Amino acid sequence: MEIVPSVTRSACCGCGVVLPDIEGPTHRYMASSPACWAAFGAVLAREYSDRRLDTVHRLSVDTYAVQHPGDRSPQCVQSVAVHLCRLCVILEGDFPIERSNAVMLQVKRIEHRFTYLEPPTSRAHMTVKDVVDAVSVDAHRAKVRQWALSAWNAWSVHHETIRRWLPMDFKNSPR
């Protein structure tokens, strides 16, 4: 009888997903485990290799960032704020990706005004692992959208603040 060693698993310090412990890099300021960062790398590789996933790539980046907010440094504060603003524009404003990018250029002009938002205790009920496990392009797109909604809803206590950060033309323009 062959004995297979057990795999040690641990929770990501950012999103809480439990994955096997591995050695490897992590992002410079988005706090995560090496395994979670590798899973996100797999999602990005899939999205970069299939143009049909262009429509959800921004959501993947924004969602991962807000689930891994890092610390109270100005860089982390600005990163979380910008990514939450884009989630708001896409998910609440129903803006297409191209239009959301234009709004984000305006948001970046005021990033010095952003304040620290206390991250939610639970970042969302979905994580990057749910997207990694998607088996088709349609499933990937659906999982990213669900993941993004889950993360956006987790930050609900801050929604009014985030909406105030958005430029007036976003608030007043027809979707």
Sequence and secondary structure as in RCSB ss.txt:
>XXXX:A:sequence
MEIVPSVTRSACCGCGVVLPDIEGPTHRYMASSPACWAAFGAVLAREYSDRRLDTVHRLSVDTYAVQHPGDRSPQ
CVQSVAVHLCRLCVILEGDFPIERSNAVMLQVKRIEHRFTYLEPPTSRAHMTVKDVVDAVSVDAHRAKVRQWALS
AWNAWSVHHETIRRWLPMDFKNSPR
>XXXX:A:secstr
        EEE TTT  EEE       SSS   HHHHHHHHHHHHHHHH GGGHHHHHHHHHHHHHHS   SSHH
HHHHHHHHHHHHIIIIIT   HHHHHHHHHHHHTTGGG       SS  S  HHHHHT  SHHHHHHHHHHHHHH
HHHHTGGGHHHHHHHS HHHHHS  
